[in-house]
Amino acid sequence: MARLGNGFVDLSLPISNVEIALHDYAYNPRRGLEKLHIALLSLQEISRPKIVNTSYYQRLSSLLNAVDGLLVSGSPYFSHYHSAFLSATDALFQAALAWQFGSDRSQQLDGLLSAERSCWAVVMSIADEKDVSLMYRNYEARLDSTQLSSMSVDAYLEAFSSAGRVSFQLDSVKGSRLSGRFLLISVQSLSWLKRRFPSLQWQVLSINEKEPLRALCELSFLPLFQNVSMSRDSRYRLLALFEDRFKALFYQEFSSLFSLDLTYVDQSRRLVPSVNNVTTFEQDEHLAYLPVRHGGMVYLGGRMLSDIDSKMAYVKCLGRDYLSYFLYEIDTSFGRFVFDQQECFGRYKIDEGDFFLEGAFCWFKPAEGVKAKVLLNMPLIASDCASFCQLPEAITQVLVVKQGELYFAIPYFFICEVEAVCSAMPAPRSWIKNIWLNQTNVPLLEPWLLSKSMLPKIDCWPEKNKSTYPSKNGYYFGRLCGTVFWIEADLILALLPYKAPSSVVSFEDVEHRFVSFLIHDDQSYDKVIPEALLSNEGSSSIDKMTFSVILEWMGQSVVLSFASCDWSATLPASNGIKEFSLPSEEVISGCGNIISHLASFQDGDLVLNKKNYLSFVAGFWPSSSLA
């Protein structure tokens, strides 16, 4: 492979990155393909202004599409793909080097880019989706305690997680040695797995037809649930059949995660998502375990049995919950809120005599051994609600809700039953427990009732899905804070007609803050840059917004609004364009400072790309987690 750049296009770094990526592809296919994708995008970026060769860009585009196709298909490894990628990237680098010595030299090497070459035939067959295997297999890999292995069970689980869905079944323990079986669902071949993990005893159990079905079910459930053009009876019959199969294939009882002699497992019969990648966790008989839905994900929660007031921690993320549930929607003096009926103890008509004082709070006892704290205020206020606290003597009915191991009695004026699907959030948030979507896609808020000091400690995070969307070329540009921003197209998750975000007021301790969020598909995005901060033309400019843009990279999603938005294949040739960066001489402490910083660039345009995107996010949300 060509090693050195020459002249005005420095190819040394792309060459090095491609070599590393193709080396990794043989050992960790997904990681290798992800690195190759980034390296090829970098090559495309540095080539575009300097190299003028139509065949070169056609072959580079085909190679990028092929890599995208493999990532979407589970990142399978095949030796003929590997050989084709080696030859194809070598041809691209030789063609790029030749162009720097003039068009005559470049024409001499045009044959390297011919579609008739075997390497390009393989690449284009993948890009055209003619040669991508989507066959998943169920594998068993036996770990024998008598065999010497340099890898622990956890190390194997981590390595297998890049190849597919994995779990470990423990058979026996002899001293410090474990015997058991890894169960892996993967598109990788048996020969690759044996070569990659030779210490394990491998066999194919069966062809797995469920894995492609899982993606189909996950993508289809909400659109079917919200389909209003179908007759009500037909839709509910189809949903019932769909839900029964979904539960049978991809859900399990919560109790199945534990050994039979564990003393306390709450809601043991509740269905939870089947675990994707089970990492071992030590079951502690001194802990109480319970399932918790937070931000659309279901977590395995645990707390000390000896102290009911102890803080709960998330032990494991079990996966996304896609099904619909029946909720109670209540109208309170702070707005409308919803609660899963599975987590409601009951609703009661009461009078002032049913309350009793203990410490500084009112309590209600709906049953023997159950004590519910009466909530005279709520942690959230709907933006369109004139909130007020009810006096105890004015309360006539309450809904008793259980969160964690604590009970709360919520006064309400009106109650009804609604069916909804829980939207997913980028990460669990402290200001909201869940945002639900009803059949008309209206967001319904389920607040945390636990105090901030009692909110679950998050020791685990939902698995971040790697982007499997085809790569995008060029830049989108629009005006932000009086400055024209050129945004790398690969950062654009969605470009939508303008949609006003929803907003609430969140109380944490004695402080309150405004929180905005936007719903797109089945996702809730709560990092929304307010339109009022994005313009120097006054509040009337809010009405002029015509696009809502969702940016996403490295698990960080941001919503912003543009009055206009256009696309360009390349950046304009102008010395006035600069890459966005945070000021090093001062500490950014919130929206006010970052807006002032952006306003200082009004004489030039700014570029937002993958290199500076996380800095841009941190400028608006300096205290937010970038996990």
Backbone torsions as a table, in degrees:
resi	resn	phi	psi	omega
1	MET	NA	141.9	-179.8
2	ALA	-59.0	141.3	-172.0
3	ARG	-106.8	-40.5	-168.1
4	LEU	-119.4	144.4	172.1
5	GLY	-81.6	162.4	-179.7
6	ASN	-147.2	138.3	178.0
7	GLY	81.2	-137.6	-168.1
8	PHE	-93.5	-2.5	174.8
9	VAL	-116.1	112.5	-178.9
10	ASP	-85.7	109.3	-176.7
11	LEU	-100.1	2.3	-172.9
12	SER	-62.1	-43.5	-178.5
13	LEU	-69.9	-47.3	176.3
14	PRO	-58.2	-39.9	178.9
15	ILE	-61.2	-46.3	179.5
16	SER	-61.8	-43.8	-178.2
17	ASN	-66.4	-38.0	177.9
18	VAL	-66.4	-41.9	178.5
19	GLU	-61.1	-42.6	178.3
20	ILE	-64.0	-43.0	-178.4
21	ALA	-62.9	-44.2	-178.5
22	LEU	-71.4	-28.8	172.0
23	HIS	-66.1	-44.5	179.7
24	ASP	-66.0	-30.9	-177.5
25	TYR	-57.2	-34.2	-179.2
26	ALA	-72.4	-24.4	-174.6
27	TYR	-108.5	-34.5	177.7
28	ASN	-140.6	86.5	-170.5
29	PRO	-55.3	-43.2	-177.9
30	ARG	-64.7	-46.2	179.3
31	ARG	-63.1	-40.7	179.3
32	GLY	-63.3	-42.6	179.3
33	LEU	-67.2	-38.3	177.6
34	GLU	-63.5	-42.8	177.7
35	LYS	-65.2	-40.0	-179.9
36	LEU	-64.7	-39.4	178.5
37	HIS	-59.2	-46.5	-179.3
38	ILE	-66.8	-41.0	-179.1
39	ALA	-65.2	-39.0	179.4
40	LEU	-69.6	-36.7	175.2
41	LEU	-62.9	-39.2	177.4
42	SER	-64.6	-41.9	177.9
43	LEU	-62.1	-43.5	178.3
44	GLN	-60.8	-39.7	-177.7
45	GLU	-65.6	-45.5	-176.7
46	ILE	-78.6	-20.2	-178.5
47	SER	-81.4	-35.7	-166.8
48	ARG	-54.6	-46.3	-176.9
49	PRO	-76.4	-13.1	-170.8
50	LYS	-114.0	-30.1	-174.2
51	ILE	-106.9	126.7	-179.8
52	VAL	-116.1	93.5	-177.5
53	ASN	-154.5	108.6	-174.6
54	THR	-61.5	-44.0	-178.8
55	SER	-62.6	-37.3	179.9
56	TYR	-58.6	-47.8	-177.4
57	TYR	-74.0	-30.6	175.4
58	GLN	-64.6	-43.5	-179.4
59	ARG	-71.0	-37.5	177.7
60	LEU	-64.1	-40.4	178.2
61	SER	-65.0	-40.8	177.7
62	SER	-62.5	-39.9	179.8
63	LEU	-66.5	-41.7	176.4
64	LEU	-61.9	-43.0	179.4
65	ASN	-65.4	-35.3	178.0
66	ALA	-65.3	-44.2	178.3
67	VAL	-63.1	-43.1	176.1
68	ASP	-57.6	-44.3	-178.7
69	GLY	-61.8	-39.3	178.9
70	LEU	-69.8	-38.7	177.5
71	LEU	-62.3	-42.1	178.2
72	VAL	-64.1	-32.9	-173.4
73	SER	-88.6	10.7	178.4
74	GLY	98.5	7.4	176.8
75	SER	60.8	53.6	178.4
76	PRO	-69.7	148.6	174.2
77	TYR	-105.9	129.6	171.3
78	PHE	-136.5	138.8	-175.3
79	SER	-63.9	-34.2	-179.4
80	HIS	-72.4	-27.1	171.2
81	TYR	-65.9	-44.3	-178.0
82	HIS	-59.7	-47.6	-179.9
83	SER	-62.6	-40.3	179.8
84	ALA	-64.8	-40.5	179.5
85	PHE	-65.4	-39.9	178.1
86	LEU	-61.2	-47.3	-178.8
87	SER	-68.4	-40.5	-177.1
88	ALA	-66.8	-44.8	179.6
89	THR	-67.4	-35.9	176.4
90	ASP	-62.7	-40.8	178.4
91	ALA	-63.3	-42.0	179.3
92	LEU	-62.5	-44.0	-178.4
93	PHE	-68.6	-38.7	177.6
94	GLN	-64.7	-39.4	178.4
95	ALA	-65.9	-38.8	179.0
96	ALA	-66.0	-40.5	177.8
97	LEU	-66.4	-41.4	-178.0
98	ALA	-63.6	-35.2	-178.5
99	TRP	-61.2	-27.9	-177.9
100	GLN	-75.9	-12.5	177.2
101	PHE	-100.5	7.4	176.1
102	GLY	114.1	163.5	-175.9
103	SER	-67.9	-31.2	179.6
104	ASP	-62.6	-47.8	179.7
105	ARG	-64.1	-37.7	-179.8
106	SER	-64.0	-41.6	-179.5
107	GLN	-64.6	-30.7	178.4
108	GLN	-63.4	-26.1	-177.2
109	LEU	-105.2	10.7	179.8
110	ASP	-59.5	-27.1	179.4
111	GLY	-60.9	-26.6	178.8
112	LEU	-64.7	-24.2	-177.4
113	LEU	-102.0	9.8	-179.0
114	SER	-67.0	136.1	179.2
115	ALA	-66.5	-15.4	-179.4
116	GLU	-79.2	-14.4	177.1
117	ARG	-65.3	144.4	-174.5
118	SER	-62.0	-35.9	-178.1
119	CYS	-65.3	-39.9	179.9
120	TRP	-74.6	-29.2	175.3
121	ALA	-63.0	-41.1	177.6
122	VAL	-66.6	-46.6	-179.1
123	VAL	-58.9	-45.4	-176.7
124	MET	-72.6	-27.2	176.3
125	SER	-68.5	-34.8	175.4
126	ILE	-69.8	-45.3	-178.2
127	ALA	-61.8	-32.8	179.1
128	ASP	-88.6	6.9	177.2
129	GLU	61.7	35.1	178.4
130	LYS	-100.2	-11.4	-172.3
131	ASP	-137.1	27.2	-178.2
132	VAL	-103.2	117.0	-179.7
133	SER	-81.3	128.4	177.6
134	LEU	-110.0	19.0	-176.6
135	MET	-82.3	117.1	175.6
136	TYR	-94.5	145.1	179.0
137	ARG	-125.8	149.1	172.7
138	ASN	-92.8	116.2	-179.8
139	TYR	-109.3	150.1	168.6
140	GLU	-122.0	130.2	177.3
141	ALA	-123.0	114.8	-174.7
142	ARG	-89.2	130.7	175.3
143	LEU	-103.6	114.9	-176.9
144	ASP	-100.8	130.8	-178.1
145	SER	-65.2	-19.2	-179.3
146	THR	-81.0	-14.0	-179.0
147	GLN	-89.1	139.9	175.7
148	LEU	-80.8	131.4	179.0
149	SER	-141.5	137.8	179.9
150	SER	-84.2	-5.0	-176.7
151	MET	-109.4	139.4	175.3
152	SER	-82.5	169.4	177.4
153	VAL	-59.6	-44.3	180.0
154	ASP	-62.1	-37.7	179.0
155	ALA	-66.3	-39.9	175.7
156	TYR	-62.3	-45.3	-179.2
157	LEU	-59.2	-41.6	179.1
158	GLU	-65.2	-41.3	-180.0
159	ALA	-67.3	-41.2	-179.2
160	PHE	-69.0	-28.9	-176.2
161	SER	-62.6	-22.8	177.5
162	SER	-81.9	-9.7	-178.7
163	ALA	-105.0	-13.4	-179.2
164	GLY	162.9	-156.0	178.2
165	ARG	-93.8	133.6	-172.2
166	VAL	-138.0	146.9	170.7
167	SER	-141.7	164.7	-179.8
168	PHE	-127.6	129.1	176.7
169	GLN	-109.9	118.1	-177.3
170	LEU	-83.0	127.3	178.4
171	ASP	-99.1	-43.5	-178.5
172	SER	-159.8	161.7	177.5
173	VAL	-128.6	124.9	176.2
174	LYS	-123.5	100.7	-175.0
175	GLY	64.7	-119.7	179.2
176	SER	-99.1	6.1	-176.4
177	ARG	-104.3	138.4	-178.7
178	LEU	-109.7	145.6	170.1
179	SER	-121.1	137.5	-179.4
180	GLY	179.1	-168.8	-175.2
181	ARG	-132.5	132.4	169.0
182	PHE	-89.6	129.8	175.8
183	LEU	-109.5	116.1	-171.6
184	LEU	-122.3	132.5	170.9
185	ILE	-108.0	117.0	-171.6
186	SER	-154.0	157.0	172.3
187	VAL	-89.6	-5.8	-179.0
188	GLN	-69.1	150.6	-178.2
189	SER	-78.5	158.0	178.0
190	LEU	-62.1	-39.3	-179.1
191	SER	-63.0	-40.1	179.3
192	TRP	-65.6	-43.1	-179.3
193	LEU	-64.1	-41.5	178.8
194	LYS	-64.3	-39.3	179.9
195	ARG	-70.9	-35.7	-177.5
196	ARG	-77.6	-35.5	-178.0
197	PHE	-129.7	73.6	-173.0
198	PRO	-71.2	-16.6	-177.4
199	SER	-77.3	-13.1	-177.5
200	LEU	-99.6	154.1	179.0
201	GLN	-97.1	110.3	-170.1
202	TRP	-100.0	146.9	167.9
203	GLN	-154.8	152.0	176.0
204	VAL	-90.1	122.7	179.5
205	LEU	-83.7	-44.2	-177.5
206	SER	-171.9	167.5	169.8
207	ILE	-78.8	132.7	-178.0
208	ASN	-97.9	111.7	178.3
209	GLU	-96.6	-3.5	-177.0
210	LYS	-79.7	-30.4	-171.1
211	GLU	-64.8	-47.7	174.4
212	PRO	-62.8	-32.2	179.2
213	LEU	-67.3	-33.8	178.8
214	ARG	-58.5	-48.7	-179.4
215	ALA	-62.8	-39.6	178.9
216	LEU	-62.6	-44.5	-179.8
217	CYS	-64.8	-43.3	-177.5
218	GLU	-64.4	-37.8	-179.1
219	LEU	-78.7	-22.0	-171.6
220	SER	-96.2	-22.7	-167.8
221	PHE	-64.5	-51.0	-177.7
222	LEU	-64.3	-45.9	176.8
223	PRO	-58.1	-37.0	177.1
224	LEU	-68.7	-42.1	179.6
225	PHE	-61.0	-35.4	-176.7
226	GLN	-99.0	11.9	-179.6
227	ASN	-76.8	106.9	-177.1
228	VAL	-94.5	-8.6	179.9
229	SER	-79.7	-22.3	178.5
230	MET	-79.9	148.2	177.8
231	SER	-63.4	149.2	-173.7
232	ARG	-59.5	-45.8	-177.5
233	ASP	-65.0	-43.8	179.7
234	SER	-63.7	-42.2	-179.1
235	ARG	-63.2	-42.9	-178.2
236	TYR	-70.6	-34.5	175.8
237	ARG	-65.0	-44.2	179.3
238	LEU	-66.2	-41.4	178.0
239	LEU	-61.8	-39.8	-179.5
240	ALA	-63.5	-44.1	177.3
241	LEU	-64.0	-43.8	-179.8
242	PHE	-60.4	-46.8	-177.1
243	GLU	-66.4	-39.3	178.7
244	ASP	-60.7	-44.6	179.4
245	ARG	-68.9	-39.5	179.2
246	PHE	-59.3	-46.7	-179.7
247	LYS	-64.6	-42.7	-177.7
248	ALA	-64.5	-36.4	-174.6
249	LEU	-88.1	-36.4	-166.3
250	PHE	-127.0	11.4	177.1
251	TYR	-128.3	159.3	179.8
252	GLN	-146.6	158.2	175.7
253	GLU	-70.3	142.3	-177.3
254	PHE	-58.6	-36.0	-177.6
255	SER	-64.2	-23.0	-177.3
256	SER	-69.0	-9.4	178.6
257	LEU	-81.5	-9.1	-169.8
258	PHE	-124.8	160.7	173.2
259	SER	-71.8	155.5	-173.3
260	LEU	-67.6	-25.5	-175.6
261	ASP	-89.3	6.8	178.1
262	LEU	-70.2	134.7	-168.0
263	THR	-77.1	-34.0	-173.2
264	TYR	-140.4	108.7	173.0
265	VAL	-128.0	110.8	-177.8
266	ASP	-78.7	147.4	179.3
267	GLN	51.1	47.9	-173.0
268	SER	-62.5	-28.2	-178.2
269	ARG	-89.4	-3.7	-178.2
270	ARG	-67.6	136.6	178.4
271	LEU	-80.4	133.4	178.1
272	VAL	-129.9	158.1	178.9
273	PRO	-58.1	139.3	174.6
274	SER	-61.5	135.1	-172.1
275	VAL	-67.0	132.5	-179.8
276	ASN	-74.4	-62.0	-178.0
277	ASN	-124.7	97.9	-175.4
278	VAL	-81.0	111.0	170.0
279	THR	-94.4	147.3	-175.6
280	THR	-65.8	140.3	170.6
281	PHE	-136.7	139.1	-176.2
282	GLU	-77.2	119.2	179.5
283	GLN	-77.1	122.0	-173.9
284	ASP	-107.3	120.8	-178.6
285	GLU	-68.7	-11.2	178.2
286	HIS	-91.7	1.0	-179.6
287	LEU	-108.5	147.6	168.5
288	ALA	-98.6	133.9	-178.2
289	TYR	-112.6	143.5	179.4
290	LEU	-153.3	151.8	175.8
291	PRO	-85.0	139.9	-179.9
292	VAL	-132.5	125.8	174.1
293	ARG	-94.6	124.0	-176.7
294	HIS	-145.5	120.7	-179.9
295	GLY	62.8	30.2	178.9
296	GLY	85.0	-8.6	177.5
297	MET	-103.3	153.6	176.4
298	VAL	-107.4	127.9	-177.9
299	TYR	-113.8	150.3	168.7
300	LEU	-87.3	110.3	-178.7
301	GLY	-100.4	151.0	178.5
302	GLY	-143.1	145.1	175.7
303	ARG	-144.7	163.4	-179.9
304	MET	-69.4	129.4	179.4
305	LEU	-64.4	-32.6	-173.8
306	SER	-75.0	-13.5	-176.0
307	ASP	-137.6	102.6	-177.7
308	ILE	-66.0	-21.8	179.5
309	ASP	-90.9	5.0	-179.4
310	SER	-71.0	152.5	-177.2
311	LYS	-73.9	133.6	178.1
312	MET	-79.7	148.9	176.3
313	ALA	-127.1	147.5	174.7
314	TYR	-85.0	121.4	-178.3
315	VAL	-90.0	-37.8	-174.8
316	LYS	-154.8	139.8	171.8
317	CYS	-88.0	120.5	-176.5
318	LEU	-87.4	-21.4	177.0
319	GLY	134.2	178.5	-178.1
320	ARG	-79.0	138.8	176.4
321	ASP	-101.6	112.6	-173.9
322	TYR	-99.3	-10.3	-170.7
323	LEU	-80.4	166.0	176.2
324	SER	-93.3	151.8	-178.9
325	TYR	-139.5	157.0	175.0
326	PHE	-90.6	130.6	-176.5
327	LEU	-119.7	159.0	165.0
328	TYR	-95.7	124.8	173.0
329	GLU	-103.7	124.1	-177.2
330	ILE	-118.9	144.1	176.2
331	ASP	-99.2	116.1	-177.0
332	THR	-118.4	177.3	178.5
333	SER	-73.3	-2.6	179.3
334	PHE	-115.5	2.3	180.0
335	GLY	125.3	-173.0	180.0
336	ARG	-96.5	135.7	-179.9
337	PHE	-139.1	160.3	-179.4
338	VAL	-126.2	155.0	177.1
339	PHE	-144.6	137.6	178.8
340	ASP	-61.4	129.7	-178.8
341	GLN	-60.7	-27.5	177.6
342	GLN	-64.8	-21.7	-177.0
343	GLU	-107.2	11.1	178.0
344	CYS	-102.5	131.5	-179.9
345	PHE	-81.4	-32.1	178.5
346	GLY	161.3	170.9	175.4
347	ARG	-121.3	142.9	-168.0
348	TYR	-139.3	139.9	168.2
349	LYS	-89.3	130.6	-172.4
350	ILE	-140.3	170.2	168.2
351	ASP	-135.0	179.1	-172.5
352	GLU	-58.9	-29.2	-178.2
353	GLY	-70.1	-13.4	179.2
354	ASP	-81.9	-9.7	179.2
355	PHE	-92.6	155.1	170.2
356	PHE	-140.1	151.2	-179.4
357	LEU	-92.2	137.9	173.6
358	GLU	-147.5	113.6	-172.3
359	GLY	69.1	-132.1	-177.9
360	ALA	-99.1	9.9	-172.0
361	PHE	-125.5	155.9	172.0
362	CYS	-89.1	143.0	-179.0
363	TRP	-130.7	156.3	178.0
364	PHE	-133.5	136.9	-177.1
365	LYS	-114.1	94.5	-177.3
366	PRO	-76.4	-21.3	-179.4
367	ALA	-157.3	165.4	179.7
368	GLU	-62.9	128.6	179.3
369	GLY	82.9	2.3	179.6
370	VAL	-118.6	121.9	-179.6
371	LYS	-125.3	118.5	-175.5
372	ALA	-110.6	131.2	176.3
373	LYS	-76.1	127.4	-179.9
374	VAL	-81.2	122.0	-178.3
375	LEU	-92.5	108.4	178.5
376	LEU	-86.0	-12.4	171.1
377	ASN	-140.5	168.1	-176.0
378	MET	-121.4	154.3	-179.9
379	PRO	-75.4	-10.3	178.5
380	LEU	-128.4	148.5	173.2
381	ILE	-127.9	125.4	176.0
382	ALA	-63.0	143.5	-173.8
383	SER	-63.9	-25.2	-177.5
384	ASP	-103.0	20.6	-174.7
385	CYS	-111.8	133.2	172.2
386	ALA	-88.5	90.2	-168.9
387	SER	-75.6	153.5	174.3
388	PHE	-160.1	154.5	178.6
389	CYS	-89.7	130.7	176.7
390	GLN	-80.2	140.3	171.9
391	LEU	-76.9	147.3	-178.6
392	PRO	-53.2	-38.3	-178.1
393	GLU	-69.6	-14.9	-179.3
394	ALA	-93.3	-6.2	-176.9
395	ILE	-83.1	128.7	-178.9
396	THR	-118.3	-16.5	179.4
397	GLN	-153.7	145.2	-179.0
398	VAL	-136.6	152.0	170.8
399	LEU	-108.0	124.4	-179.8
400	VAL	-95.4	120.8	-175.2
401	VAL	-119.9	142.0	177.2
402	LYS	-107.9	124.2	172.6
403	GLN	-126.3	128.5	-170.9
404	GLY	63.6	-124.9	176.0
405	GLU	-113.3	14.9	-177.1
406	LEU	-111.2	150.2	-179.3
407	TYR	-110.7	144.9	-179.5
408	PHE	-134.7	137.8	176.4
409	ALA	-106.2	117.5	-174.6
410	ILE	-108.2	116.6	175.7
411	PRO	-66.1	142.4	178.6
412	TYR	-147.2	160.3	177.8
413	PHE	-97.7	-35.7	-174.5
414	PHE	-146.1	146.9	179.9
415	ILE	-138.3	143.0	174.7
416	CYS	-148.1	166.8	-179.8
417	GLU	-101.9	132.0	176.8
418	VAL	-131.8	154.1	175.2
419	GLU	-110.3	137.1	-174.8
420	ALA	-154.4	162.7	175.2
421	VAL	-113.4	138.3	-177.5
422	CYS	-80.6	126.3	176.6
423	SER	-77.7	160.6	179.2
424	ALA	-98.4	144.8	175.0
425	MET	-113.7	155.0	-178.1
426	PRO	-58.2	-31.7	179.9
427	ALA	-159.5	156.5	177.7
428	PRO	-62.8	136.1	-177.2
429	ARG	-116.0	152.8	179.4
430	SER	-82.7	-21.4	-174.7
431	TRP	-81.6	-17.0	-176.4
432	ILE	-147.8	145.3	175.1
433	LYS	-85.5	-53.2	178.5
434	ASN	-150.3	151.9	169.8
435	ILE	-116.4	118.5	-177.3
436	TRP	-100.4	156.6	178.6
437	LEU	-122.3	124.6	178.6
438	ASN	-86.1	-170.8	-172.8
439	GLN	-69.8	-16.8	175.7
440	THR	-105.1	16.5	176.6
441	ASN	66.7	22.4	175.2
442	VAL	-80.4	128.2	179.4
443	PRO	-72.2	136.1	177.8
444	LEU	-120.0	131.7	-171.7
445	LEU	-97.7	129.7	171.5
446	GLU	-111.9	104.6	-174.7
447	PRO	-82.5	159.3	165.8
448	TRP	-73.4	134.4	173.8
449	LEU	-100.6	-20.3	176.1
450	LEU	-65.4	146.3	175.1
451	SER	-67.0	160.6	-176.9
452	LYS	-57.5	-36.9	-178.7
453	SER	-69.3	-16.9	-177.7
454	MET	-103.6	-2.2	-179.5
455	LEU	-63.1	147.8	-175.1
456	PRO	-56.9	140.2	172.3
457	LYS	-80.1	126.0	-173.9
458	ILE	-96.1	103.0	176.5
459	ASP	-98.8	-6.1	179.3
460	CYS	-138.6	158.3	-178.7
461	TRP	-126.8	153.7	173.0
462	PRO	-62.1	145.5	179.8
463	GLU	-62.8	129.9	178.3
464	LYS	-81.2	116.4	176.7
465	ASN	-72.6	132.4	176.1
466	LYS	-70.8	144.0	179.8
467	SER	-64.6	129.1	178.2
468	THR	-115.9	17.4	176.7
469	TYR	-78.1	146.6	175.6
470	PRO	-57.4	147.8	-179.8
471	SER	-66.1	149.3	-179.3
472	LYS	-115.0	148.6	-177.9
473	ASN	-109.3	157.8	172.4
474	GLY	83.3	-159.8	-174.5
475	TYR	-140.2	142.7	168.7
476	TYR	-101.5	140.8	-178.9
477	PHE	-134.5	144.1	178.6
478	GLY	-162.0	170.7	-175.4
479	ARG	-92.4	131.6	-178.7
480	LEU	-136.5	120.5	-179.4
481	CYS	56.7	35.2	179.7
482	GLY	80.6	-0.1	-178.7
483	THR	-116.5	140.3	176.1
484	VAL	-79.9	122.9	177.9
485	PHE	-103.5	130.9	172.7
486	TRP	-103.6	112.5	-172.0
487	ILE	-107.6	123.7	177.8
488	GLU	-54.7	130.1	-171.8
489	ALA	-59.9	-31.3	-178.9
490	ASP	-67.0	-15.5	176.4
491	LEU	-81.1	-15.6	-174.9
492	ILE	-81.5	109.3	174.5
493	LEU	-80.1	-40.0	-179.7
494	ALA	-155.0	137.5	173.3
495	LEU	-117.3	112.0	-168.5
496	LEU	-123.1	155.0	166.9
497	PRO	-57.7	145.3	-172.6
498	TYR	-55.1	133.5	176.0
499	LYS	-133.1	123.3	-179.6
500	ALA	-67.1	130.3	178.7
501	PRO	-70.6	155.3	171.5
502	SER	-81.8	158.6	-178.8
503	SER	-147.3	150.5	175.9
504	VAL	-141.2	167.0	172.5
505	VAL	-106.0	126.7	-179.0
506	SER	-109.8	133.4	177.1
507	PHE	-105.5	125.7	173.0
508	GLU	-127.2	112.6	-170.9
509	ASP	59.3	-122.8	-179.1
510	VAL	-99.0	-2.4	-177.6
511	GLU	-94.7	152.8	174.4
512	HIS	-131.5	152.6	178.9
513	ARG	-147.7	152.3	177.4
514	PHE	-87.2	132.3	179.4
515	VAL	-121.8	127.7	176.1
516	SER	-111.5	149.3	177.1
517	PHE	-149.4	154.0	-178.9
518	LEU	-126.5	138.1	177.3
519	ILE	-99.5	128.3	173.0
520	HIS	-138.4	126.0	-171.3
521	ASP	54.9	-121.9	179.1
522	ASP	-111.4	25.0	-177.0
523	GLN	-114.0	146.3	174.3
524	SER	-112.5	125.1	-179.3
525	TYR	-113.9	118.5	-174.8
526	ASP	-110.4	8.0	171.3
527	LYS	-100.2	84.3	-175.9
528	VAL	-112.7	122.2	177.0
529	ILE	-80.6	116.7	-175.4
530	PRO	-59.8	138.7	-179.3
531	GLU	-60.3	-34.9	-177.5
532	ALA	-61.2	-26.8	179.7
533	LEU	-85.9	-13.1	-173.1
534	LEU	-94.1	4.8	-178.3
535	SER	-136.8	146.0	174.2
536	ASN	-105.4	21.5	-175.9
537	GLU	-108.7	8.6	178.7
538	GLY	94.6	170.4	-173.2
539	SER	-65.4	-24.9	-178.5
540	SER	-64.3	-18.5	-178.3
541	SER	-72.1	-15.4	179.6
542	ILE	-59.2	-37.2	-178.4
543	ASP	-67.5	-15.2	-175.6
544	LYS	-89.4	-6.2	-179.0
545	MET	-64.7	133.0	-178.3
546	THR	-121.7	-12.7	-179.1
547	PHE	-132.8	139.9	166.2
548	SER	-106.9	127.7	-175.5
549	VAL	-119.6	126.8	176.5
550	ILE	-106.6	120.8	177.0
551	LEU	-102.2	144.5	178.8
552	GLU	-149.9	133.0	175.6
553	TRP	-164.1	135.8	177.7
554	MET	53.5	40.9	176.5
555	GLY	78.1	1.1	-179.3
556	GLN	-106.9	121.2	-178.2
557	SER	-114.9	136.2	-179.4
558	VAL	-134.5	139.3	177.3
559	VAL	-110.9	129.2	173.7
560	LEU	-138.4	167.6	-174.6
561	SER	-123.1	141.1	177.8
562	PHE	-123.1	143.3	171.9
563	ALA	-74.7	-29.9	175.8
564	SER	-148.2	156.2	-179.9
565	CYS	-152.0	130.0	180.0
566	ASP	-132.1	168.4	-178.5
567	TRP	-120.4	145.7	175.7
568	SER	-138.4	141.8	-179.7
569	ALA	-67.6	-30.7	-177.4
570	THR	-139.0	166.3	171.9
571	LEU	-73.8	144.7	177.6
572	PRO	-68.4	148.1	178.6
573	ALA	-77.9	92.3	-177.5
574	SER	-148.0	137.0	177.0
575	ASN	-74.2	-11.5	-178.0
576	GLY	-82.5	-1.9	-178.6
577	ILE	-93.0	127.7	-179.6
578	LYS	-127.6	153.6	174.4
579	GLU	-79.3	139.6	178.6
580	PHE	-63.9	139.9	174.3
581	SER	-153.0	150.7	176.2
582	LEU	-79.9	147.9	178.7
583	PRO	-67.8	132.8	-179.0
584	SER	-83.2	-18.1	-173.8
585	GLU	-87.0	-6.0	-179.8
586	GLU	-141.9	161.2	179.4
587	VAL	-94.3	122.2	177.0
588	ILE	-76.5	124.8	-175.1
589	SER	-122.9	20.4	176.5
590	GLY	147.7	-176.6	-173.9
591	CYS	-58.3	-39.2	-176.2
592	GLY	-57.6	-48.6	-178.6
593	ASN	-68.2	-40.5	-177.9
594	ILE	-69.0	-35.4	177.6
595	ILE	-64.6	-42.6	177.4
596	SER	-61.7	-39.4	179.0
597	HIS	-64.1	-42.7	179.3
598	LEU	-65.8	-37.5	-179.3
599	ALA	-62.1	-26.2	-179.3
600	SER	-70.4	-10.8	-179.2
601	PHE	-99.1	17.2	-173.0
602	GLN	-64.2	-17.0	178.6
603	ASP	-84.5	-3.7	-179.1
604	GLY	-148.3	168.3	178.5
605	ASP	-93.9	155.4	179.3
606	LEU	-118.4	144.6	177.8
607	VAL	-105.8	129.1	175.7
608	LEU	-112.9	116.7	-178.1
609	ASN	-136.3	-173.7	-175.4
610	LYS	-65.8	-24.6	-178.5
611	LYS	-73.9	-31.6	-175.0
612	ASN	-116.4	3.6	-174.8
613	TYR	-61.5	-44.0	-178.3
614	LEU	-65.8	-31.4	174.7
615	SER	-66.0	-39.6	177.9
616	PHE	-61.1	-45.1	178.5
617	VAL	-62.3	-45.0	-178.4
618	ALA	-65.1	-25.8	178.2
619	GLY	-65.9	-36.3	179.3
620	PHE	-87.9	-31.8	-178.5
621	TRP	-128.6	71.6	-174.6
622	PRO	-64.2	-28.8	-176.9
623	SER	-94.9	-2.5	-177.1
624	SER	-80.4	152.4	179.9
625	SER	-75.5	138.3	175.0
626	LEU	-102.2	22.2	179.5
627	ALA	-68.3	NA	NA
